[in-house]
Amino acid sequence: MERAINIACTQLTYDEQYIQILVADAITDEVESAFAVHSGRIDLITDDGLHRSSDIVLSFVRYSPKLAEGGIFAVEDPHGSF
């Protein structure tokens, strides 16, 4: 399955400076390095990937340690992995 990334999402802007969006293939080492630039803990991570269980697990393993206490790791359309 090809990884389709909607690059138009990078144009989203918010008035609050603490909201940042990283649009990329999250299970790559390069993106993990880019993600690491955001020091501190993250309140919300949304995985809107390929909806395959293996990718969801890889994403969770990589990024859940960066969640703030009480933070949320949301997976979009998990039913697609069954």
Phi and psi in radians as a Rosetta constraint file:
Dihedral C 1 N 2 CA 2 C 2 CIRCULARHARMONIC -1.326 0.35
Dihedral N 2 CA 2 C 2 N 3 CIRCULARHARMONIC 2.509 0.35
Dihedral C 2 N 3 CA 3 C 3 CIRCULARHARMONIC -1.539 0.35
Dihedral N 3 CA 3 C 3 N 4 CIRCULARHARMONIC 1.863 0.35
Dihedral C 3 N 4 CA 4 C 4 CIRCULARHARMONIC -1.687 0.35
Dihedral N 4 CA 4 C 4 N 5 CIRCULARHARMONIC 2.096 0.35
Dihedral C 4 N 5 CA 5 C 5 CIRCULARHARMONIC -1.999 0.35
Dihedral N 5 CA 5 C 5 N 6 CIRCULARHARMONIC 2.163 0.35
Dihedral C 5 N 6 CA 6 C 6 CIRCULARHARMONIC -1.474 0.35
Dihedral N 6 CA 6 C 6 N 7 CIRCULARHARMONIC 1.685 0.35
Dihedral C 6 N 7 CA 7 C 7 CIRCULARHARMONIC -1.123 0.35
Dihedral N 7 CA 7 C 7 N 8 CIRCULARHARMONIC -0.339 0.35
Dihedral C 7 N 8 CA 8 C 8 CIRCULARHARMONIC -1.072 0.35
Dihedral N 8 CA 8 C 8 N 9 CIRCULARHARMONIC -0.432 0.35
Dihedral C 8 N 9 CA 9 C 9 CIRCULARHARMONIC -1.099 0.35
Dihedral N 9 CA 9 C 9 N 10 CIRCULARHARMONIC -0.376 0.35
Dihedral C 9 N 10 CA 10 C 10 CIRCULARHARMONIC -1.197 0.35
Dihedral N 10 CA 10 C 10 N 11 CIRCULARHARMONIC -0.255 0.35
Dihedral C 10 N 11 CA 11 C 11 CIRCULARHARMONIC -1.500 0.35
Dihedral N 11 CA 11 C 11 N 12 CIRCULARHARMONIC -0.107 0.35
Dihedral C 11 N 12 CA 12 C 12 CIRCULARHARMONIC -1.117 0.35
Dihedral N 12 CA 12 C 12 N 13 CIRCULARHARMONIC 2.393 0.35
Dihedral C 12 N 13 CA 13 C 13 CIRCULARHARMONIC -2.305 0.35
Dihedral N 13 CA 13 C 13 N 14 CIRCULARHARMONIC 2.705 0.35
Dihedral C 13 N 14 CA 14 C 14 CIRCULARHARMONIC -2.402 0.35
Dihedral N 14 CA 14 C 14 N 15 CIRCULARHARMONIC 2.583 0.35
Dihedral C 14 N 15 CA 15 C 15 CIRCULARHARMONIC -1.171 0.35
Dihedral N 15 CA 15 C 15 N 16 CIRCULARHARMONIC -0.569 0.35
Dihedral C 15 N 16 CA 16 C 16 CIRCULARHARMONIC -1.379 0.35
Dihedral N 16 CA 16 C 16 N 17 CIRCULARHARMONIC 2.141 0.35
Dihedral C 16 N 17 CA 17 C 17 CIRCULARHARMONIC -1.227 0.35
Dihedral N 17 CA 17 C 17 N 18 CIRCULARHARMONIC -0.348 0.35
Dihedral C 17 N 18 CA 18 C 18 CIRCULARHARMONIC -1.357 0.35
Dihedral N 18 CA 18 C 18 N 19 CIRCULARHARMONIC -0.138 0.35
Dihedral C 18 N 19 CA 19 C 19 CIRCULARHARMONIC -1.626 0.35
Dihedral N 19 CA 19 C 19 N 20 CIRCULARHARMONIC 2.122 0.35
Dihedral C 19 N 20 CA 20 C 20 CIRCULARHARMONIC -2.308 0.35
Dihedral N 20 CA 20 C 20 N 21 CIRCULARHARMONIC 2.504 0.35
Dihedral C 20 N 21 CA 21 C 21 CIRCULARHARMONIC -2.069 0.35
Dihedral N 21 CA 21 C 21 N 22 CIRCULARHARMONIC 2.300 0.35
Dihedral C 21 N 22 CA 22 C 22 CIRCULARHARMONIC -2.062 0.35
Dihedral N 22 CA 22 C 22 N 23 CIRCULARHARMONIC 1.997 0.35
Dihedral C 22 N 23 CA 23 C 23 CIRCULARHARMONIC -1.856 0.35
Dihedral N 23 CA 23 C 23 N 24 CIRCULARHARMONIC 1.943 0.35
Dihedral C 23 N 24 CA 24 C 24 CIRCULARHARMONIC -3.013 0.35
Dihedral N 24 CA 24 C 24 N 25 CIRCULARHARMONIC 3.049 0.35
Dihedral C 24 N 25 CA 25 C 25 CIRCULARHARMONIC -1.378 0.35
Dihedral N 25 CA 25 C 25 N 26 CIRCULARHARMONIC 1.764 0.35
Dihedral C 25 N 26 CA 26 C 26 CIRCULARHARMONIC -1.161 0.35
Dihedral N 26 CA 26 C 26 N 27 CIRCULARHARMONIC -0.302 0.35
Dihedral C 26 N 27 CA 27 C 27 CIRCULARHARMONIC -1.686 0.35
Dihedral N 27 CA 27 C 27 N 28 CIRCULARHARMONIC 0.361 0.35
Dihedral C 27 N 28 CA 28 C 28 CIRCULARHARMONIC -1.769 0.35
Dihedral N 28 CA 28 C 28 N 29 CIRCULARHARMONIC 2.662 0.35
Dihedral C 28 N 29 CA 29 C 29 CIRCULARHARMONIC -1.097 0.35
Dihedral N 29 CA 29 C 29 N 30 CIRCULARHARMONIC -0.635 0.35
Dihedral C 29 N 30 CA 30 C 30 CIRCULARHARMONIC -1.096 0.35
Dihedral N 30 CA 30 C 30 N 31 CIRCULARHARMONIC -0.721 0.35
Dihedral C 30 N 31 CA 31 C 31 CIRCULARHARMONIC -1.257 0.35
Dihedral N 31 CA 31 C 31 N 32 CIRCULARHARMONIC -0.643 0.35
Dihedral C 31 N 32 CA 32 C 32 CIRCULARHARMONIC -1.057 0.35
Dihedral N 32 CA 32 C 32 N 33 CIRCULARHARMONIC -0.686 0.35
Dihedral C 32 N 33 CA 33 C 33 CIRCULARHARMONIC -1.135 0.35
Dihedral N 33 CA 33 C 33 N 34 CIRCULARHARMONIC -0.744 0.35
Dihedral C 33 N 34 CA 34 C 34 CIRCULARHARMONIC -1.126 0.35
Dihedral N 34 CA 34 C 34 N 35 CIRCULARHARMONIC -0.651 0.35
Dihedral C 34 N 35 CA 35 C 35 CIRCULARHARMONIC -1.147 0.35
Dihedral N 35 CA 35 C 35 N 36 CIRCULARHARMONIC -0.606 0.35
Dihedral C 35 N 36 CA 36 C 36 CIRCULARHARMONIC -1.131 0.35
Dihedral N 36 CA 36 C 36 N 37 CIRCULARHARMONIC -0.359 0.35
Dihedral C 36 N 37 CA 37 C 37 CIRCULARHARMONIC -1.059 0.35
Dihedral N 37 CA 37 C 37 N 38 CIRCULARHARMONIC -0.520 0.35
Dihedral C 37 N 38 CA 38 C 38 CIRCULARHARMONIC -1.359 0.35
Dihedral N 38 CA 38 C 38 N 39 CIRCULARHARMONIC 1.651 0.35
Dihedral C 38 N 39 CA 39 C 39 CIRCULARHARMONIC -1.235 0.35
Dihedral N 39 CA 39 C 39 N 40 CIRCULARHARMONIC 2.845 0.35
Dihedral C 39 N 40 CA 40 C 40 CIRCULARHARMONIC 1.457 0.35
Dihedral N 40 CA 40 C 40 N 41 CIRCULARHARMONIC -2.968 0.35
Dihedral C 40 N 41 CA 41 C 41 CIRCULARHARMONIC -1.747 0.35
Dihedral N 41 CA 41 C 41 N 42 CIRCULARHARMONIC 2.661 0.35
Dihedral C 41 N 42 CA 42 C 42 CIRCULARHARMONIC -1.798 0.35
Dihedral N 42 CA 42 C 42 N 43 CIRCULARHARMONIC 2.369 0.35
Dihedral C 42 N 43 CA 43 C 43 CIRCULARHARMONIC -1.441 0.35
Dihedral N 43 CA 43 C 43 N 44 CIRCULARHARMONIC -0.599 0.35
Dihedral C 43 N 44 CA 44 C 44 CIRCULARHARMONIC -2.523 0.35
Dihedral N 44 CA 44 C 44 N 45 CIRCULARHARMONIC 2.218 0.35
Dihedral C 44 N 45 CA 45 C 45 CIRCULARHARMONIC -2.120 0.35
Dihedral N 45 CA 45 C 45 N 46 CIRCULARHARMONIC 2.240 0.35
Dihedral C 45 N 46 CA 46 C 46 CIRCULARHARMONIC -1.998 0.35
Dihedral N 46 CA 46 C 46 N 47 CIRCULARHARMONIC 2.120 0.35
Dihedral C 46 N 47 CA 47 C 47 CIRCULARHARMONIC -1.729 0.35
Dihedral N 47 CA 47 C 47 N 48 CIRCULARHARMONIC 1.894 0.35
Dihedral C 47 N 48 CA 48 C 48 CIRCULARHARMONIC -2.061 0.35
Dihedral N 48 CA 48 C 48 N 49 CIRCULARHARMONIC 1.120 0.35
Dihedral C 48 N 49 CA 49 C 49 CIRCULARHARMONIC -1.709 0.35
Dihedral N 49 CA 49 C 49 N 50 CIRCULARHARMONIC -2.502 0.35
Dihedral C 49 N 50 CA 50 C 50 CIRCULARHARMONIC -1.368 0.35
Dihedral N 50 CA 50 C 50 N 51 CIRCULARHARMONIC -0.116 0.35
Dihedral C 50 N 51 CA 51 C 51 CIRCULARHARMONIC 1.183 0.35
Dihedral N 51 CA 51 C 51 N 52 CIRCULARHARMONIC 0.458 0.35
Dihedral C 51 N 52 CA 52 C 52 CIRCULARHARMONIC -1.748 0.35
Dihedral N 52 CA 52 C 52 N 53 CIRCULARHARMONIC 2.414 0.35
Dihedral C 52 N 53 CA 53 C 53 CIRCULARHARMONIC -0.931 0.35
Dihedral N 53 CA 53 C 53 N 54 CIRCULARHARMONIC -0.741 0.35
Dihedral C 53 N 54 CA 54 C 54 CIRCULARHARMONIC -1.087 0.35
Dihedral N 54 CA 54 C 54 N 55 CIRCULARHARMONIC -0.697 0.35
Dihedral C 54 N 55 CA 55 C 55 CIRCULARHARMONIC -1.231 0.35
Dihedral N 55 CA 55 C 55 N 56 CIRCULARHARMONIC -0.650 0.35
Dihedral C 55 N 56 CA 56 C 56 CIRCULARHARMONIC -1.095 0.35
Dihedral N 56 CA 56 C 56 N 57 CIRCULARHARMONIC -0.768 0.35
Dihedral C 56 N 57 CA 57 C 57 CIRCULARHARMONIC -1.124 0.35
Dihedral N 57 CA 57 C 57 N 58 CIRCULARHARMONIC -0.788 0.35
Dihedral C 57 N 58 CA 58 C 58 CIRCULARHARMONIC -1.042 0.35
Dihedral N 58 CA 58 C 58 N 59 CIRCULARHARMONIC -0.765 0.35
Dihedral C 58 N 59 CA 59 C 59 CIRCULARHARMONIC -1.109 0.35
Dihedral N 59 CA 59 C 59 N 60 CIRCULARHARMONIC -0.778 0.35
Dihedral C 59 N 60 CA 60 C 60 CIRCULARHARMONIC -1.102 0.35
Dihedral N 60 CA 60 C 60 N 61 CIRCULARHARMONIC -0.760 0.35
Dihedral C 60 N 61 CA 61 C 61 CIRCULARHARMONIC -1.099 0.35
Dihedral N 61 CA 61 C 61 N 62 CIRCULARHARMONIC -0.707 0.35
Dihedral C 61 N 62 CA 62 C 62 CIRCULARHARMONIC -1.206 0.35
Dihedral N 62 CA 62 C 62 N 63 CIRCULARHARMONIC -0.732 0.35
Dihedral C 62 N 63 CA 63 C 63 CIRCULARHARMONIC -1.922 0.35
Dihedral N 63 CA 63 C 63 N 64 CIRCULARHARMONIC -0.342 0.35
Dihedral C 63 N 64 CA 64 C 64 CIRCULARHARMONIC -1.053 0.35
Dihedral N 64 CA 64 C 64 N 65 CIRCULARHARMONIC -0.562 0.35
Dihedral C 64 N 65 CA 65 C 65 CIRCULARHARMONIC -1.113 0.35
Dihedral N 65 CA 65 C 65 N 66 CIRCULARHARMONIC -0.284 0.35
Dihedral C 65 N 66 CA 66 C 66 CIRCULARHARMONIC -1.551 0.35
Dihedral N 66 CA 66 C 66 N 67 CIRCULARHARMONIC -0.076 0.35
Dihedral C 66 N 67 CA 67 C 67 CIRCULARHARMONIC -1.253 0.35
Dihedral N 67 CA 67 C 67 N 68 CIRCULARHARMONIC 2.462 0.35
Dihedral C 67 N 68 CA 68 C 68 CIRCULARHARMONIC -1.190 0.35
Dihedral N 68 CA 68 C 68 N 69 CIRCULARHARMONIC 2.782 0.35
Dihedral C 68 N 69 CA 69 C 69 CIRCULARHARMONIC -1.029 0.35
Dihedral N 69 CA 69 C 69 N 70 CIRCULARHARMONIC 2.227 0.35
Dihedral C 69 N 70 CA 70 C 70 CIRCULARHARMONIC 1.450 0.35
Dihedral N 70 CA 70 C 70 N 71 CIRCULARHARMONIC 0.042 0.35
Dihedral C 70 N 71 CA 71 C 71 CIRCULARHARMONIC -1.187 0.35
Dihedral N 71 CA 71 C 71 N 72 CIRCULARHARMONIC 2.892 0.35
Dihedral C 71 N 72 CA 72 C 72 CIRCULARHARMONIC -2.109 0.35
Dihedral N 72 CA 72 C 72 N 73 CIRCULARHARMONIC 2.311 0.35
Dihedral C 72 N 73 CA 73 C 73 CIRCULARHARMONIC -1.928 0.35
Dihedral N 73 CA 73 C 73 N 74 CIRCULARHARMONIC 1.820 0.35
Dihedral C 73 N 74 CA 74 C 74 CIRCULARHARMONIC -1.736 0.35
Dihedral N 74 CA 74 C 74 N 75 CIRCULARHARMONIC 2.398 0.35
Dihedral C 74 N 75 CA 75 C 75 CIRCULARHARMONIC -2.024 0.35
Dihedral N 75 CA 75 C 75 N 76 CIRCULARHARMONIC 2.112 0.35
Dihedral C 75 N 76 CA 76 C 76 CIRCULARHARMONIC -1.444 0.35
Dihedral N 76 CA 76 C 76 N 77 CIRCULARHARMONIC 2.313 0.35
Dihedral C 76 N 77 CA 77 C 77 CIRCULARHARMONIC 0.950 0.35
Dihedral N 77 CA 77 C 77 N 78 CIRCULARHARMONIC 0.911 0.35
Dihedral C 77 N 78 CA 78 C 78 CIRCULARHARMONIC -1.150 0.35
Dihedral N 78 CA 78 C 78 N 79 CIRCULARHARMONIC -0.355 0.35
Dihedral C 78 N 79 CA 79 C 79 CIRCULARHARMONIC -1.122 0.35
Dihedral N 79 CA 79 C 79 N 80 CIRCULARHARMONIC -0.339 0.35
Dihedral C 79 N 80 CA 80 C 80 CIRCULARHARMONIC -1.243 0.35
Dihedral N 80 CA 80 C 80 N 81 CIRCULARHARMONIC -0.164 0.35
Dihedral C 80 N 81 CA 81 C 81 CIRCULARHARMONIC -1.576 0.35
Dihedral N 81 CA 81 C 81 N 82 CIRCULARHARMONIC 0.009 0.35
